[in-house]
Structures are given as structure tokens and as C-alpha cells.
């Protein structure tokens, strides 16, 4: 081999060994129906509690997934014992049902803590549900099985200003058409 070729080969192999290890990330297929996006895994015990560092991490993850106003979530009530939006001690359950939550439809966000696996993993998933469901299915083979789940519901959408303008214009046109309509009244003789 020529010295130049050996030098290029040595530089390429040094570059390969210098690359950082790829972090494990959540999979869209962790849920059925499949998630459209996810953020995580975050190593360690559950981040779905009121620890201020955890709240900042969860807020950041939700924001990265497009959750609107994640900073206005009342985490204290969301994570409180008996909250209808938090499931604890799942012990590997593969069907998640929030009994006190509304029927799940549209865009929802689910925070999952997977147990075991060196202290656990945490991820948040964005799901776009085409039809209403009352439960979600989670893959059992995920790291250590399910432990905790939190349902983050996106706030109700507010119509865009252009939508309001079209609606008001439509009311105006309907009113104008109604006023222009002439009504003939005939009296009996």
C-alpha cells in the first residue's frame, strides 16, 4: 500500500473510533397506534414528578414535540395521587386506560416511564388519533416494561384570525341576503 493511502486509511479508522456512542432513543412503534413523534429516552427514575429539574425537563420535551403552552401545566395537580391523568405502578401493563380521563382523540401526548433497565428510561410520545379510543396499547418488550404513564392533553385549539374573519363575513352575507328577500303579504278581503 502506498504511504498516502495508508495515511488516509489510518485517519478514517481514527475518525470512526472517535465518534461518540449513539444514544438510545424512543421508537414511534412503542405505541399502537404508532406515535407520530417522541422525545427521550431520559435515563433514570421517573421524571414525571414535581421535582423542579424534572418539571423543566418534561416542559422542554413537550415543547420540542409541539405541545402548546407546556409551561402553563399545573404539574402539582397533574402528578398528585389520585390524578385521573397519571397511572402509577403499572408493573409492565401493556394496555393503558385512564378511567377519569375523557375519551382520547385528536392529538395527545403520553409520558412513559419504563422500569428496570439500569434505573429506567423516560420518554414522551405524540400520538394523532384518527378515531376516539378509550385505551392505548404499549409494546411489552420496551426497556423493563411500563412503570408510570402520564397523559398530557393538548389545549383546545382556538380558530385562526382568518377563520374568524371568514365566519364574520359569512354571517354578514347571510344577513344581507335575508334583508334583501322581499316578503309579500296578502290580506283577505
LUMMARBA-854560 format. One line per 4 residues: their letters; for each residue y, z, x of N, C-alpha, C, O. Coordinates in nm, 4 decimals. Each point is the difference from the previous one (the first is absolute). Layout:
A) Y:Z:X:Y:Z:X:Y:Z:X:Y:Z:X  ... .
END
This chain:
XXXX) -0.1166:0.0000:0.0847:0.1166:0.0000:-0.0847:0.1235:0.0000:0.0896:0.0022:0.0647:0.1047  0.0987:-0.1371:-0.1467:0.1237:-0.0080:0.0767:0.0756:0.1310:-0.0117:-0.0128:0.0691:-0.1011  0.0927:-0.0324:0.2036:0.0749:0.1250:-0.0040:0.0941:0.0096:-0.1202:0.0164:0.1084:-0.0560  0.0459:-0.2194:0.0151:0.0924:0.0033:-0.1137:-0.0773:0.0293:-0.1284:0.0457:0.0784:-0.0832 .
XXXX) -0.1617:-0.1403:0.0668:-0.0824:0.0212:-0.1184:-0.0482:0.1448:-0.0047:-0.0025:0.0611:-0.1068  -0.0361:-0.0056:0.2231:-0.0456:0.1393:0.0058:0.1136:0.0943:-0.0364:-0.0226:0.1008:-0.0669  0.1425:-0.1315:0.1093:0.1156:0.0832:-0.0299:0.0296:-0.0011:-0.1506:0.0285:0.1050:-0.0575  -0.0347:-0.2216:-0.0067:0.0233:-0.0106:-0.1449:-0.1085:0.0767:-0.0750:0.0303:0.0727:-0.0946 .
XXXX) -0.1573:-0.0879:0.1356:-0.1109:0.0698:-0.0659:0.0164:0.1512:0.0145:-0.0247:0.0739:-0.0954  0.0657:-0.0270:0.2127:0.0205:0.1433:0.0221:0.1140:0.0522:-0.0868:-0.0102:0.1084:-0.0574  0.1177:-0.1846:0.0477:0.1139:0.0425:-0.0821:-0.0391:0.0050:-0.1483:0.0409:0.0911:-0.0720  -0.1198:-0.1886:0.0267:-0.0429:-0.0025:-0.1405:-0.0901:0.1188:-0.0307:0.0154:0.0630:-0.1047 .
XXXX) -0.1087:-0.0313:0.1934:-0.0893:0.1134:-0.0266:0.0766:0.1316:0.0068:-0.0320:0.0923:-0.0749  0.1308:-0.0806:0.1607:0.0808:0.1221:0.0062:0.0805:0.0156:-0.1284:0.0183:0.1113:-0.0493  0.0297:-0.2231:-0.0046:0.0754:0.0055:-0.1247:-0.0891:0.0448:-0.1146:0.0423:0.0803:-0.0832  -0.1635:-0.1301:0.0774:-0.0930:0.0376:-0.1071:-0.0270:0.1495:0.0035:0.0000:0.0650:-0.1045 .
XXXX) -0.0229:-0.0099:0.2224:-0.0287:0.1426:0.0101:0.1228:0.0865:-0.0229:-0.0132:0.1186:-0.0304  0.1327:-0.1753:0.0444:0.1215:0.0780:-0.0172:0.0454:0.0070:-0.1464:0.0901:0.0775:-0.0320  -0.1512:-0.1576:-0.0584:0.0413:0.0015:-0.1390:-0.0344:0.1342:-0.0637:-0.1060:0.0557:0.0285  0.1937:-0.0023:-0.1149:-0.0293:0.1253:-0.0665:-0.1125:-0.0174:-0.1018:-0.0220:-0.1100:-0.0507 .
XXXX) -0.0482:0.2177:0.0214:-0.1080:-0.0037:-0.0979:0.0576:-0.0267:-0.1386:0.1055:0.0523:-0.0359  -0.1759:-0.1337:-0.0408:0.0440:-0.0321:-0.1358:-0.0265:0.1202:-0.0903:-0.1110:0.0532:-0.0020  0.2117:-0.0109:-0.0719:-0.0147:0.1132:-0.0911:-0.0774:-0.0430:-0.1239:0.0115:-0.1142:-0.0445  -0.0897:0.2049:-0.0105:-0.0718:-0.0267:-0.1236:0.1005:-0.0032:-0.1141:0.0864:0.0871:-0.0095 .
XXXX) -0.0973:-0.1860:-0.0758:0.0913:-0.0090:-0.1131:-0.0795:-0.0030:-0.1302:-0.1198:-0.0282:-0.0021  0.1901:0.0581:-0.1048:-0.0629:-0.0005:-0.1312:-0.0396:-0.1427:-0.0368:0.0533:-0.0968:0.0542  -0.1472:0.0861:-0.1467:-0.0474:-0.1311:-0.0446:0.0358:-0.0191:-0.1468:-0.0134:0.0926:-0.0800  0.0585:-0.2115:0.0451:0.0350:-0.0287:-0.1389:-0.1219:0.0131:-0.0907:0.0128:0.0290:-0.1189 .
XXXX) -0.1299:-0.0506:0.1758:-0.1234:0.0074:-0.0782:-0.0505:0.1432:-0.0191:-0.1089:0.0198:-0.0539  0.1864:0.0807:0.0974:-0.0408:0.1396:-0.0209:-0.0049:0.0329:-0.1493:-0.0680:0.0945:-0.0401  0.1404:-0.1726:-0.0434:0.0057:0.0230:-0.1445:-0.0540:-0.1195:-0.0762:0.0009:-0.1127:0.0496  -0.0477:0.1384:-0.1707:-0.0348:-0.1049:-0.0955:0.0781:0.0291:-0.1267:-0.0230:0.1050:-0.0600 .
XXXX) 0.1130:-0.1898:0.0155:0.0348:-0.1276:0.0608:0.0671:0.0203:0.1349:0.0558:0.1062:0.0278  -0.0618:-0.2090:0.0553:0.0522:0.0094:0.1365:0.1498:0.0272:0.0010:0.0741:-0.0473:-0.0862  -0.0318:0.1234:0.1840:0.1423:0.0284:0.0182:0.0706:-0.1260:0.0483:-0.0627:-0.0871:0.0602  0.1920:0.0772:-0.0862:0.0780:-0.1131:0.0494:0.0660:0.0324:0.1332:0.0406:-0.0906:0.0729 .
XXXX) -0.0293:0.2204:-0.0402:0.0577:0.0435:0.1270:-0.0428:0.1444:0.0237:-0.0355:0.0714:-0.0938  0.0393:-0.0293:0.2195:-0.0283:0.1405:0.0301:0.0717:0.0409:0.1271:0.0355:-0.0841:0.0827  -0.0145:0.2138:-0.0678:0.0633:0.0574:0.1187:-0.0878:0.1142:0.0473:-0.0310:0.0887:-0.0794  -0.0098:-0.0869:0.2032:-0.0849:0.1050:0.0544:-0.1036:-0.0657:0.0887:0.0050:-0.1216:0.0185 .
XXXX) -0.0919:0.1913:0.0332:-0.0404:0.1374:-0.0138:0.0865:0.0902:0.0876:0.0383:-0.0375:0.1109  -0.0080:0.1565:-0.1618:0.0667:0.1031:0.0773:-0.1050:0.1071:0.0242:-0.0536:0.0584:-0.0941  0.0248:-0.0334:0.2215:-0.1042:0.0972:0.0353:0.0374:0.1410:-0.0395:0.1177:0.0356:-0.0051  -0.2209:0.0455:-0.0232:0.0185:0.1425:-0.0203:-0.0293:0.0462:-0.1404:-0.0488:-0.0762:-0.0835 .
XXXX) 0.0793:0.2031:0.0581:-0.0206:0.0541:-0.1347:0.0950:-0.0675:-0.0987:0.0867:-0.0780:0.0394  -0.1036:0.1081:-0.1653:0.0786:-0.0669:-0.1037:0.1504:0.0072:0.0265:0.0531:0.1037:0.0398  0.0135:-0.2159:-0.0630:0.1469:-0.0027:0.0095:0.0615:0.0121:-0.1387:0.1222:-0.0020:-0.0143  -0.2059:0.0144:-0.0872:0.0490:0.0071:-0.1368:0.0183:0.1455:-0.0420:-0.0660:0.0510:-0.0905 .
XXXX) 0.1601:0.0136:0.1620:0.0396:0.1380:-0.0301:0.1490:0.0148:0.0292:0.0650:-0.0960:0.0413  -0.0115:0.2143:-0.0623:0.1449:0.0218:0.0088:0.0538:0.0253:0.1393:0.1178:0.0330:0.0141  -0.1991:-0.0472:0.0890:0.0488:0.0143:0.1362:0.1110:-0.1029:0.0208:-0.0193:-0.1180:-0.0293  0.1351:0.1609:0.0794:0.1162:-0.0896:0.0097:-0.0289:-0.1233:0.0846:0.0490:-0.1086:-0.0308 .
XXXX) -0.1277:0.1237:0.1368:-0.0369:-0.1168:0.0815:-0.0861:-0.0969:-0.0780:0.0122:-0.1216:0.0148  -0.0997:0.1763:-0.0984:-0.0855:-0.0854:-0.0820:0.0804:-0.0746:-0.1052:-0.0265:-0.1171:-0.0271  0.1248:0.1846:-0.0326:0.0842:-0.0641:-0.1011:0.0732:-0.1189:0.0619:0.0100:-0.1059:-0.0619  0.0404:0.1230:0.1826:0.0700:-0.1099:0.0675:-0.0963:-0.1150:0.0294:0.0370:-0.1163:-0.0159 .
XXXX) -0.1588:0.1466:0.0581:-0.0998:-0.1032:0.0288:-0.0370:-0.0757:-0.1266:-0.0050:-0.1230:0.0005  -0.0211:0.1957:-0.1092:-0.0380:-0.0627:-0.1271:0.1154:-0.0853:-0.0529:-0.0226:-0.1116:-0.0467  0.1449:0.1622:0.0532:0.1171:-0.0757:-0.0456:0.0125:-0.1301:0.0783:0.0253:-0.1054:-0.0583  -0.0427:0.1123:0.1891:0.0083:-0.1181:0.0859:-0.1098:-0.1007:-0.0346:0.0256:-0.1202:-0.0071 .
XXXX) -0.1471:0.1692:-0.0141:-0.1111:-0.0892:-0.0341:0.0243:-0.0686:-0.1345:-0.0214:-0.1205:-0.0131  0.0662:0.1973:-0.0869:0.0268:-0.0576:-0.1312:0.1097:-0.1055:0.0078:-0.0113:-0.1067:-0.0603  0.1170:0.1365:0.1345:0.1106:-0.0936:0.0153:-0.0473:-0.1295:0.0658:0.0411:-0.1089:-0.0400  -0.1276:0.1208:0.1409:-0.0511:-0.1198:0.0679:-0.0825:-0.0880:-0.0940:-0.0149:-0.1197:0.0244 .
XXXX) -0.0385:0.1784:-0.1313:-0.0793:-0.0757:-0.0972:0.0839:-0.0521:-0.1167:-0.0528:-0.0642:-0.0907  0.1836:0.0916:0.0930:0.0878:-0.0501:-0.1045:0.0208:0.0942:-0.1167:0.0508:-0.0417:-0.1041  -0.0892:0.1694:0.1189:0.0228:0.0971:-0.1064:0.1502:0.0276:-0.0062:0.0616:0.0336:0.1012  -0.0039:-0.0476:-0.2187:0.1445:0.0175:-0.0170:0.0321:0.1485:-0.0166:-0.0674:0.0698:-0.0757 .
XXXX) 0.1690:-0.0217:0.1453:0.0467:0.1387:-0.0089:-0.1055:0.1034:0.0381:-0.0119:0.1034:-0.0657  -0.0642:-0.1303:0.1706:-0.1020:0.0949:0.0444:0.0619:0.1338:0.0387:-0.0647:0.1040:-0.0126  0.1891:-0.1056:0.0595:0.0676:0.1232:0.0395:0.0349:0.0914:-0.1165:0.0339:0.1165:0.0213  -0.0414:-0.1669:-0.1434:0.0346:0.0832:-0.1155:-0.1223:0.0638:-0.0667:0.0125:0.0633:-0.1048 .
XXXX) -0.1285:-0.0796:0.1641:-0.1220:0.0596:-0.0571:0.0076:0.1516:0.0116:0.0387:0.0518:0.1047  -0.0745:0.0189:-0.2091:-0.0081:0.1456:0.0023:-0.1403:0.0372:0.0497:-0.0915:0.0219:-0.0794  0.0766:-0.0154:0.2122:-0.1303:0.0250:0.0602:-0.0543:0.1372:-0.0373:-0.1214:0.0160:-0.0132  0.2075:0.0831:-0.0041:-0.0467:0.1354:-0.0345:-0.0787:-0.0021:-0.1306:-0.1066:0.0610:-0.0081 .
XXXX) 0.1571:-0.1301:-0.0944:-0.0737:-0.0035:-0.1268:-0.1158:-0.0986:0.0065:-0.1025:0.0225:-0.0644  0.1156:-0.1314:0.1402:-0.1073:-0.0978:0.0122:-0.1239:0.0614:0.0645:-0.1126:-0.0269:-0.0418  0.1343:0.1096:0.1440:-0.1114:0.0588:0.0739:-0.0429:0.1365:-0.0533:-0.0955:0.0578:0.0519  0.1621:-0.0052:-0.1528:-0.0309:0.1344:-0.0520:-0.1402:0.0043:-0.0601:-0.0514:-0.1004:-0.0492 .
XXXX) -0.0096:0.2198:0.0544:-0.1302:0.0185:-0.0637:0.0120:-0.0337:-0.1479:0.0941:0.0431:-0.0666  -0.1875:-0.1186:0.0164:0.0018:-0.0373:-0.1403:0.0825:-0.1245:-0.0296:0.0107:-0.0396:-0.1160  0.0484:-0.0234:0.2182:0.0770:-0.1222:-0.0223:-0.0941:-0.1075:-0.0536:-0.1081:-0.0200:0.0554  0.1474:-0.0498:-0.1627:-0.0871:-0.1034:-0.0551:-0.0117:-0.1242:0.0893:-0.0833:-0.0870:-0.0251 .
XXXX) 0.1670:0.0790:0.1294:-0.0021:-0.1167:0.0868:-0.0682:0.0243:0.1339:-0.0028:-0.0897:0.0842  -0.0526:0.2095:-0.0625:-0.0686:0.0301:0.1254:-0.1428:0.0427:-0.0287:-0.0251:0.0843:-0.0861  -0.0687:-0.1444:0.1601:-0.1413:0.0370:-0.0077:-0.0376:0.0641:0.1327:0.0245:-0.0578:0.1059  -0.0835:0.1756:-0.1106:-0.0398:0.0701:0.1222:-0.1500:0.0245:0.0003:-0.0655:-0.0045:-0.1041 .
XXXX) 0.0124:0.0306:0.2232:-0.1418:0.0331:0.0183:-0.0907:-0.1034:-0.0659:-0.0870:0.0350:-0.0797  0.1073:-0.1609:0.1125:-0.0776:-0.1076:-0.0611:-0.1440:-0.0060:0.0509:-0.0860:-0.0592:-0.0654  0.0592:0.1185:0.1792:-0.1339:0.0039:0.0618:-0.0706:-0.1355:-0.0045:-0.1173:-0.0088:-0.0362  0.1898:-0.0956:0.0732:-0.0606:-0.1325:0.0118:-0.0076:-0.0804:-0.1284:-0.0646:-0.1048:-0.0020 .
XXXX) 0.1277:0.1495:-0.1046:-0.0048:-0.0727:-0.1276:0.0485:-0.1442:0.0187:0.0929:-0.0253:0.0767  -0.1561:-0.0685:-0.1469:0.0379:-0.1405:0.0115:0.0752:-0.0510:-0.1231:0.0526:-0.1113:0.0021  -0.0467:0.1899:-0.1078:0.0767:-0.0374:-0.1196:0.1118:0.1017:-0.0182:-0.0253:0.1194:-0.0161  0.1483:-0.1676:0.0187:0.1159:0.0878:-0.0118:0.0612:-0.0156:-0.1384:0.0308:-0.1113:-0.0428 .
XXXX) -0.0132:0.2227:-0.0270:0.0598:-0.0018:-0.1323:0.0972:0.1163:-0.0099:-0.0384:0.1158:0.0167  0.1632:-0.1469:-0.0436:0.1037:0.1016:-0.0156:0.0111:0.0317:-0.1479:0.0629:-0.0752:-0.0745  -0.1230:0.1854:0.0304:-0.0086:0.0301:-0.1436:0.1363:0.0204:-0.0650:0.0168:-0.0348:-0.1169  0.0801:0.0894:0.1876:0.1308:0.0240:-0.0592:0.0983:-0.1131:0.0222:0.1151:0.0085:-0.0428 .
XXXX) -0.1594:-0.1152:0.1096:0.0897:-0.1111:0.0311:-0.0077:-0.1056:-0.1101:-0.0979:-0.0069:-0.0744  0.2019:-0.0747:0.0654:-0.0037:-0.1086:-0.0979:-0.1044:-0.1040:0.0403:-0.0497:0.0019:0.1126  0.0169:-0.0918:-0.2041:-0.0886:-0.1112:0.0345:0.0638:-0.0750:0.1161:0.1206:-0.0243:0.0005  -0.2021:-0.0118:0.0972:0.0515:-0.0645:0.1202:0.0163:-0.1495:-0.0234:-0.0948:-0.0679:-0.0394 .
XXXX) 0.2141:0.0174:0.0637:0.0245:-0.1427:-0.0130:0.1186:-0.0386:0.0872:0.0784:0.0851:0.0420  -0.0664:-0.2150:-0.0155:0.1099:-0.0488:0.0827:-0.0153:0.0430:0.1446:-0.1113:0.0052:0.0523  0.2223:0.0256:0.0121:-0.0011:0.0397:0.1407:-0.0153:0.1510:0.0107:0.0796:0.0756:-0.0556  -0.1819:-0.0330:0.1270:-0.0193:0.1427:0.0249:-0.0228:0.0197:0.1495:-0.0385:-0.0926:0.0713 .
XXXX) 0.0632:0.2145:-0.0259:-0.0194:0.0364:0.1396:-0.0913:0.1219:0.0026:0.0235:0.0968:-0.0722  -0.1277:-0.1012:0.1550:-0.0970:0.1093:0.0073:-0.0082:0.0485:0.1442:-0.0265:-0.0778:0.0916  0.0494:0.2072:-0.0729:-0.0175:0.0622:0.1304:-0.1410:0.0567:0.0077:-0.0435:0.0703:-0.0913  -0.0282:-0.1000:0.1991:-0.1378:0.0478:0.0168:-0.0137:0.0768:0.1305:0.0489:-0.0425:0.1047 .
XXXX) -0.1158:0.1556:-0.1132:-0.0431:0.0703:0.1207:-0.1511:-0.0122:0.0051:-0.0711:0.0423:-0.0912  0.0240:-0.1012:0.2002:-0.1436:-0.0130:0.0228:-0.0407:0.1157:0.0895:0.0601:0.0187:0.1058  -0.1600:0.0598:-0.1444:-0.0421:0.1174:0.0764:-0.0821:-0.0364:0.1219:-0.0235:-0.1171:0.0296  -0.0198:0.2217:0.0405:-0.0848:-0.0203:0.1170:0.0691:-0.0816:0.1064:0.1215:0.0091:0.0175 .
XXXX) -0.1996:-0.0895:0.0544:0.0510:-0.0965:0.0984:0.1028:0.0623:0.0936:0.1104:-0.0528:0.0138  -0.1444:0.1637:0.0505:0.0906:0.0624:0.0966:0.1208:0.0650:-0.0632:0.1068:0.0010:0.0612  -0.1188:0.0537:-0.1813:0.1113:0.0651:-0.0668:0.0536:-0.0803:-0.1155:0.0755:0.0523:-0.0819  -0.1126:-0.1780:0.0734:0.0382:-0.0801:-0.1149:0.0984:-0.1106:0.0312:0.0553:-0.0084:0.1097 .
XXXX) -0.0353:-0.0750:-0.2078:0.0925:-0.1127:0.0053:0.0779:-0.0028:-0.1307:-0.0511:0.0421:-0.1038  0.1735:-0.0911:0.1082:0.0863:-0.0099:-0.1172:0.0544:-0.1421:-0.0112:0.0334:-0.0628:0.1005  -0.0251:0.0133:-0.2226:0.0563:-0.1331:-0.0222:0.0623:-0.0048:-0.1391:-0.0357:0.0784:-0.0879  0.1283:-0.1702:0.0695:0.0590:-0.0250:-0.1320:-0.0233:-0.1468:-0.0315:0.0220:-0.0875:0.0838 .
XXXX) -0.0667:0.0623:-0.2056:-0.0347:-0.1341:-0.0455:0.0912:-0.0422:-0.1143:0.0361:0.0805:-0.0859  0.0003:-0.2084:0.0867:0.0770:-0.0588:-0.1095:-0.0958:-0.0899:-0.0775:-0.0609:-0.0910:0.0562  0.0485:0.1177:-0.1854:-0.0875:-0.0799:-0.0852:0.0822:-0.0650:-0.1097:0.0913:0.0619:-0.0546  -0.1231:-0.1855:0.0224:0.0639:-0.0731:-0.1102:-0.1090:-0.0216:-0.1042:-0.0849:-0.0878:0.0151 .
XXXX) 0.0877:0.1678:-0.1201:-0.1034:-0.0068:-0.1024:0.0396:-0.1007:-0.1074:0.1054:0.0130:-0.0623  -0.1903:-0.1136:0.0408:0.0280:-0.1054:-0.0969:-0.0239:0.0456:-0.1431:0.0641:-0.0488:-0.0931  -0.1572:0.1432:0.0759:-0.0253:0.0540:-0.1335:-0.0143:0.1518:0.0125:-0.0407:0.0500:0.1048  0.0739:0.0233:-0.2111:-0.0040:0.1469:0.0066:-0.1410:0.0531:0.0283:-0.0990:-0.0521:-0.0514 .
XXXX) 0.0924:0.1560:0.1336:-0.1263:0.0673:0.0321:0.0214:0.1510:-0.0101:0.1131:0.0484:0.0039  -0.2221:0.0240:-0.0168:0.0095:0.1456:-0.0043:-0.0538:0.0637:0.1273:0.0187:0.1197:0.0218  -0.0859:-0.1989:0.0636:-0.0495:0.0538:0.1263:-0.0019:-0.1102:0.1049:0.0064:-0.1188:-0.0316  -0.0154:0.1611:0.1570:-0.0096:-0.0920:0.1131:-0.1300:0.0279:0.0740:-0.0504:0.1123:-0.0019 .
XXXX) -0.0032:-0.2140:0.0664:-0.1220:0.0163:0.0787:0.0371:-0.0095:0.1471:0.0761:-0.0877:0.0410  -0.1311:0.1794:0.0378:0.0269:0.0072:0.1428:-0.1310:-0.0216:0.0744:-0.1049:0.0475:-0.0436  0.1105:-0.1188:0.1555:-0.1203:-0.0197:0.0803:-0.0486:0.1330:0.0557:0.0789:0.0792:0.0514  -0.2064:-0.0558:-0.0618:-0.0576:0.1258:0.0482:-0.0112:0.0037:0.1513:-0.0027:0.1084:0.0583 .
XXXX) -0.0039:-0.2245:0.0074:-0.0236:-0.0003:0.1445:0.1254:0.0209:0.0828:-0.0063:-0.0068:0.1228  0.1200:0.0321:-0.1863:0.1219:0.0224:0.0761:-0.0148:0.1264:0.0844:-0.0890:0.0808:-0.0268  0.1738:-0.0616:0.1280:-0.0197:0.1096:0.0967:-0.0165:0.1381:-0.0640:0.0981:0.0613:-0.0420  -0.2201:-0.0137:0.0349:-0.0252:0.1369:-0.0451:-0.0019:0.0191:-0.1500:-0.0263:0.1115:-0.0449 .
XXXX) 0.0524:-0.2128:-0.0353:-0.0001:0.0156:-0.1454:0.1318:0.0550:-0.0508:0.0801:0.0528:0.0770  -0.0581:-0.0655:-0.2072:0.1264:0.0426:-0.0603:0.0130:0.1519:0.0017:-0.0985:0.0724:-0.0140  0.2207:-0.0262:0.0310:0.0288:0.1430:0.0014:0.1117:0.0328:-0.0986:-0.0194:0.0818:-0.0899  0.1361:-0.1445:0.1054:0.1149:0.0205:-0.0890:0.0578:-0.1360:-0.0386:-0.0070:-0.0953:0.0776 .
XXXX) 0.0638:0.0867:-0.1971:0.0675:-0.1224:-0.0441:0.1253:0.0381:-0.0766:0.0007:0.0965:-0.0764  0.1053:-0.1730:0.0977:0.1265:0.0229:-0.0689:0.0453:-0.1327:-0.0591:-0.0041:-0.1035:0.0664  0.0469:0.1076:-0.1906:0.0489:-0.1187:-0.0684:0.1525:0.0011:0.0039:0.0632:0.0915:-0.0529  -0.0043:-0.1929:0.1155:0.1451:-0.0165:0.0043:0.0333:-0.1139:-0.0954:-0.0352:-0.1148:0.0271 .
XXXX) 0.1014:0.1438:-0.1368:0.0335:-0.1037:-0.0967:0.1373:-0.0565:0.0312:0.0964:0.0741:0.0194  -0.0886:-0.2067:-0.0148:0.1283:-0.0657:0.0254:0.0919:0.0258:-0.1180:-0.0457:0.0009:-0.1143  0.1744:0.0200:0.1395:0.0925:0.0225:-0.1114:0.0074:-0.1230:-0.0896:-0.0230:-0.1124:0.0446  0.0554:0.1352:-0.1711:0.0138:-0.1113:-0.0948:0.1057:-0.0963:0.0518:0.1039:0.0414:0.0514 .
XXXX) -0.1316:-0.1681:-0.0656:0.0954:-0.0985:0.0508:0.1199:-0.0119:-0.0932:-0.0122:0.0126:-0.1218  0.1259:-0.0366:0.1810:0.1252:-0.0189:-0.0733:0.0332:-0.1485:0.0071:-0.0070:-0.0592:0.1077  0.0434:-0.0026:-0.2212:0.0297:-0.1437:0.0036:0.1117:-0.0331:0.0988:0.0933:0.0778:0.0200  -0.1056:-0.1946:0.0405:0.1016:-0.0508:0.0924:0.1281:-0.0304:-0.0781:-0.0071:-0.0248:-0.1204 .
XXXX) 0.1239:0.0259:0.1855:0.1250:-0.0330:-0.0686:-0.0041:-0.1378:-0.0678:0.0556:-0.0170:-0.1085  -0.1207:-0.0807:0.1716:-0.0085:-0.1332:-0.0603:-0.0789:0.0046:-0.1311:0.0315:-0.0724:-0.0944  -0.1338:0.1575:0.0892:-0.0789:0.0145:-0.1226:0.0854:0.0590:-0.1105:-0.0055:-0.0450:-0.1144  0.0854:0.1469:0.1490:0.0909:0.0590:-0.0987:0.0989:-0.1049:-0.0504:0.0267:-0.0075:-0.1199 .
XXXX) 0.0275:-0.0731:0.2104:0.0979:-0.1018:-0.0385:-0.0623:-0.1014:-0.0960:0.0625:-0.0381:-0.0990  -0.1854:-0.0058:0.1279:-0.0660:-0.0958:-0.0884:-0.0287:0.0627:-0.1362:0.0132:-0.0664:-0.1029  -0.0519:0.1925:0.1016:-0.0289:0.0672:-0.1268:0.1276:0.0116:-0.0844:-0.0033:-0.0267:-0.1202  0.1138:0.0655:0.1806:0.1267:0.0140:-0.0725:0.0474:-0.1363:-0.0500:0.0487:-0.0114:-0.1125 .
XXXX) -0.0628:-0.0925:0.1959:0.0378:-0.1353:-0.0424:-0.0865:-0.0445:-0.1179:0.0501:-0.0633:-0.0930  -0.1768:0.0950:0.0961:-0.0901:-0.0344:-0.1104:0.0408:0.0680:-0.1294:-0.0021:-0.0620:-0.1063  0.0394:0.1903:0.1146:0.0485:0.0709:-0.1195:0.1278:-0.0658:-0.0526:0.0179:-0.0144:-0.1209  0.0704:-0.0251:0.2124:0.1245:-0.0656:-0.0402:-0.0267:-0.1316:-0.0715:0.0612:-0.0287:-0.1029 .
XXXX) -0.1534:-0.0519:0.1575:-0.0338:-0.1273:-0.0631:-0.0650:0.0212:-0.1367:0.0304:-0.0719:-0.0952  -0.1181:0.1688:0.0857:-0.0644:0.0290:-0.1289:0.1039:0.0463:-0.1010:-0.0052:-0.0407:-0.1161  0.0985:0.1238:0.1571:0.1063:0.0468:-0.0890:0.0898:-0.1143:-0.0455:0.0375:-0.0076:-0.1170  -0.0030:-0.0823:0.2110:0.0847:-0.1145:-0.0343:-0.0718:-0.0912:-0.0988:0.0609:-0.0485:-0.0953 .
XXXX) -0.1889:0.0252:0.1174:-0.0762:-0.0848:-0.0929:-0.0077:0.0656:-0.1370:0.0067:-0.0691:-0.1017  -0.0203:0.1977:0.0973:-0.0093:0.0715:-0.1273:0.1331:-0.0087:-0.0753:0.0011:-0.0176:-0.1218  0.1111:0.0300:0.1938:0.1319:-0.0043:-0.0638:0.0320:-0.1393:-0.0524:0.0682:-0.0131:-0.1016  -0.1155:-0.0898:0.1682:0.0313:-0.1380:-0.0398:-0.0791:-0.0429:-0.1222:0.0379:-0.0929:-0.0713 .
XXXX) -0.1474:0.1616:0.0490:-0.0821:-0.0362:-0.1144:0.0777:0.0251:-0.1276:0.0495:0.1107:-0.0209  -0.0377:-0.2115:-0.0654:0.0745:0.0201:-0.1241:-0.0972:0.0352:-0.1121:-0.1091:-0.0560:-0.0105  0.1498:0.1456:-0.0685:-0.0818:0.0441:-0.1108:0.0694:-0.0427:-0.1290:0.1168:0.0322:-0.0216  -0.1881:-0.1039:-0.0631:0.0570:-0.0437:-0.1286:-0.0504:0.0947:-0.1063:-0.1199:0.0239:-0.0139 .
XXXX) 0.2128:0.0283:-0.0592:-0.0340:0.0921:-0.1060:0.0282:-0.0705:-0.1333:0.1094:-0.0528:-0.0202  -0.2040:0.0518:-0.0673:0.0179:-0.0603:-0.1331:-0.0023:0.1098:-0.1040:-0.0876:0.0865:0.0005  0.1844:-0.0910:-0.0891:0.0066:0.1001:-0.1067:-0.0556:-0.0604:-0.1285:0.0192:-0.1186:-0.0267  -0.0857:0.1975:-0.0501:-0.0539:-0.0461:-0.1281:0.1134:-0.0127:-0.1014:0.0896:0.0844:-0.0029 .
X) -0.0921:-0.1855:-0.0776:0.1065:-0.0193:-0.0987:-0.0367:0.0520:-0.1342:0.0795:-0.0090:-0.0936 .
END
